[in-house]
Amino acid sequence: MASIAERIPLFTPTATTDNQTGCSVLCRAVTHRGLVRLRNEDAFCVLSNGNRQLFAVADGLGGHRGGSIASNMAIDTVKNEFTKWNGKGNDRFVVKAIQKANQDVFSTAQTHPELFSMQTTATVVALENDLLAIGHVGDCRLYRVRNGHLSILTKDHSQAAELLRLHLISPEDAAQHPGRHQLTRSVGSSPFLRVDLLKEKTNPGDSYILCSDGLWSEVSHDVIKNALLEEDIEKSLEELVGTVLEAGAPDNITGIVFRIGEGNGVGA
């Protein structure tokens, strides 16, 4: 199959950074409008500052005015907060960054009638040395493969996911439920926002993908796991996007893959 980058325009920044623990972090990111939507309402960023790395994805709510404005505003706020963060307490940073993004999106929507009700999801991942903190609102997902095992580290804030957690529907029903994309929590929906927080210590060889629902909803867990097990993560991300496109790509597609290495063992 021809390279996805050769067939369709993709933005693919590259970052390989060494932090003070001697670990290296390799990442690749792609975003695509998909084959149905008229515009790309996803936004993302990958930033590095010394021993600190930032990965973030926001997905503007489709059908709401200003979805792309909300997602880009949220990412811009997160980037600005990252530049002001002097290290230590990455758990506090991810929560503060999303809450500040919520304030910015909500207040802008209230003062601009044409943007009333604009909202977005936001998942922010901050890596400091070998400590990972995840702030999460919405239905983007962070997956991790460790020792060949795939885990979903975030919880969807959707009607279907809530019903599943209450054991009112099965996982099979949740995958087809009409409420699987109806959010119960989003950035900009109210002046106060509760942010999910997860923390973990990374291990050398851990591979992660942070992605919007336009990617994960169109592929199986096995496909995601096999992609993260690939040695060439750029190729694996292209193949994931290619699979989504072949399935019809009804939504915008965004994914950031990053892998934890040791010293110079992982590189571009």
C-alpha positions in Angstrom: 0.0 0.0 0.0 1.3 3.4 -0.9 2.4 5.7 2.0 -0.5 7.6 3.5 1.7 10.7 3.4 2.1 10.3 -0.3 -1.6 9.7 -1.0 -3.2 12.4 1.2 -1.9 15.6 2.9 -0.9 14.9 6.5 0.8 17.1 9.0 3.5 15.0 10.7 5.8 16.8 13.2 8.7 14.8 14.6 10.1 15.1 18.1 12.8 13.1 19.7 13.8 14.4 23.1 16.1 13.3 25.9 15.1 14.1 29.4 17.2 14.2 32.5 16.6 10.6 33.4 18.4 9.4 30.3 15.2 8.4 28.6 14.4 9.4 25.1 10.9 10.0 23.8 10.0 9.5 20.1 6.7 10.7 18.8 4.8 11.1 15.5 1.5 12.9 15.0 -1.1 13.1 12.2 -4.3 14.8 11.7 -6.7 14.5 8.7 -10.1 15.9 7.9 -11.5 12.5 7.0 -13.7 11.7 4.0 -17.1 13.1 5.1 -16.6 16.3 7.3 -16.2 19.6 5.5 -13.6 20.9 8.0 -11.2 19.5 10.5 -12.4 20.4 14.0 -9.6 18.5 15.7 -6.5 20.3 17.1 -3.4 18.9 18.7 0.1 19.9 19.9 3.4 18.3 20.7 5.9 20.4 22.7 9.1 19.7 24.6 11.0 21.8 27.2 14.0 20.1 28.7 12.8 17.1 30.7 9.1 17.9 30.1 7.0 16.8 27.2 3.4 17.8 26.3 1.0 15.9 24.1 -2.6 17.2 23.7 -5.6 16.5 21.5 -8.9 18.4 21.4 -11.9 17.5 19.3 -14.4 20.3 18.7 -18.0 19.1 19.0 -19.5 18.5 15.6 -22.9 20.1 15.1 -22.0 22.9 17.5 -21.1 26.4 16.2 -17.5 27.1 16.5 -16.3 23.5 17.1 -12.9 24.2 15.4 -12.6 27.5 17.2 -13.2 25.8 20.5 -10.6 23.0 19.9 -7.9 25.4 18.7 -8.6 27.8 21.5 -8.3 24.9 24.0 -5.0 23.8 22.5 -3.6 27.3 22.4 -4.4 27.8 26.1 -2.7 24.5 27.0 0.4 25.5 25.0 0.5 28.8 26.8 0.2 27.2 30.2 3.0 24.8 29.2 5.3 27.7 28.5 4.6 29.1 32.0 5.0 25.7 33.8 8.4 25.6 35.5 8.3 21.8 36.2 7.3 19.7 39.2 3.7 18.7 39.7 2.7 17.7 36.2 -0.6 16.4 37.7 -1.5 19.9 38.8 -0.4 21.3 35.5 -2.7 19.1 33.3 -5.8 19.9 35.5 -5.0 23.6 35.6 -4.4 23.7 31.8 -7.8 22.1 31.0 -9.6 24.2 33.5 -8.1 27.4 32.1 -9.1 26.2 28.6 -12.6 25.7 29.8 -12.7 29.2 31.2 -11.5 30.6 27.9 -13.9 28.7 25.7 -16.9 29.3 27.9 -16.3 33.0 28.4 -15.7 33.5 24.6 -18.9 31.6 23.8 -20.9 33.8 26.3 -19.6 37.1 24.8 -19.9 36.1 21.1 -23.5 35.1 20.2 -22.3 33.4 16.9 -20.2 31.0 19.0 -22.9 30.3 21.7 -22.6 26.7 22.9 -19.2 26.0 21.3 -17.5 23.1 23.1 -14.6 20.7 22.7 -13.0 17.7 24.3 -9.5 17.9 25.7 -7.0 15.3 26.7 -3.6 16.6 27.9 -0.6 14.4 28.7 2.4 15.8 30.5 5.6 13.7 30.8 8.2 14.9 33.3 11.2 12.6 33.5 9.5 9.2 33.8 6.3 10.4 35.4 3.2 10.7 33.2 0.1 12.8 34.2 -3.1 12.7 32.1 -5.9 15.3 32.3 -9.0 14.3 30.5 -12.4 15.6 29.5 -14.5 14.1 26.7 -14.0 11.0 24.5 -10.5 11.3 23.1 -8.5 8.3 24.3 -5.1 7.4 25.6 -4.0 3.9 24.9 -0.8 2.2 26.2 0.9 -1.0 25.2 3.2 -2.4 27.9 4.8 -5.9 27.7 2.4 -6.7 24.8 -0.7 -5.8 26.7 -3.1 -3.0 25.6 -4.8 -0.7 28.2 -7.2 2.2 27.7 -6.0 4.7 30.3 -8.9 7.2 29.9 -12.6 6.9 30.4 -15.1 8.2 27.8 -17.5 10.8 29.0 -20.4 9.7 26.9 -23.9 8.5 27.4 -23.0 5.1 26.2 -20.0 4.8 28.4 -22.0 5.9 31.5 -24.6 3.2 30.7 -21.8 0.7 30.3 -20.2 1.6 33.7 -23.7 1.1 35.3 -23.9 -2.3 33.7 -27.1 -1.3 31.9 -25.7 -2.2 28.5 -23.0 -4.6 27.2 -19.7 -3.6 25.6 -21.1 -4.8 22.3 -24.2 -2.6 22.8 -22.1 0.3 23.8 -20.1 0.1 20.5 -23.3 0.6 18.5 -25.3 2.7 21.0 -26.7 6.0 19.6 -25.3 7.8 22.7 -21.7 6.7 22.1 -20.8 10.1 20.8 -23.1 12.1 23.0 -20.9 13.7 25.6 -21.7 14.0 29.3 -18.8 16.3 30.0 -16.9 18.8 27.7 -14.7 21.9 27.7 -16.8 25.0 27.4 -20.2 23.5 28.4 -20.3 25.2 31.9 -18.1 27.7 33.9 -16.9 24.9 36.2 -15.4 21.7 35.0 -14.3 18.5 36.7 -11.2 17.0 35.1 -10.3 13.4 35.3 -6.7 12.9 36.5 -4.5 9.8 36.0 -0.9 9.4 37.0 1.6 6.6 36.3 5.3 5.9 36.0 6.4 5.0 32.6 8.6 2.0 31.7 11.2 1.8 28.9 9.5 0.4 25.8 6.0 1.7 26.7 4.1 2.9 23.6 1.1 5.3 23.7 -1.4 6.7 21.3 -3.5 9.7 22.1 -6.3 10.0 19.6 -9.7 11.5 18.8 -12.8 9.3 18.4 -12.5 9.6 14.7 -9.6 7.2 14.9 -10.4 4.8 17.7 -14.1 4.3 16.8 -13.2 2.9 13.4 -10.6 0.3 14.4 -10.5 -2.6 16.8 -8.4 -2.9 19.9 -6.2 -5.5 18.2 -5.5 -3.2 15.3 -4.4 -0.5 17.8 -2.3 -2.9 19.8 -0.5 -4.3 16.7 0.2 -0.7 15.5 1.8 0.2 18.8 3.9 -2.9 18.7 5.4 -1.9 15.4 9.1 -0.9 15.6 8.5 1.9 13.1 5.8 4.1 14.8 5.6 6.4 11.8 4.6 3.5 9.6 2.2 2.2 12.2 0.4 5.5 12.5 0.1 5.8 8.7 -1.3 2.3 8.6 -3.9 3.2 11.3 -5.0 6.3 9.4 -5.1 4.2 6.2 -7.4 1.7 7.9 -9.8 4.5 9.1 -9.8 5.9 5.6 -10.6 2.6 4.0 -13.5 2.3 6.5 -15.0 5.5 5.2 -13.5 8.0 7.8 -16.8 9.7 8.7 -15.1 11.9 11.3 -11.9 13.9 11.6 -8.8 11.8 12.5 -6.0 12.8 14.9 -3.4 10.6 16.6 -0.2 11.1 18.5 2.0 8.1 19.0 4.9 8.3 21.5 7.3 5.7 22.8 9.5 5.7 25.9 13.1 4.6 25.2 16.4 4.4 27.1 19.2 6.7 26.3 19.7 6.8 22.6 18.0 3.5 22.1 15.0 5.1 20.5 15.5 7.8 17.9 14.3 9.3 14.6 
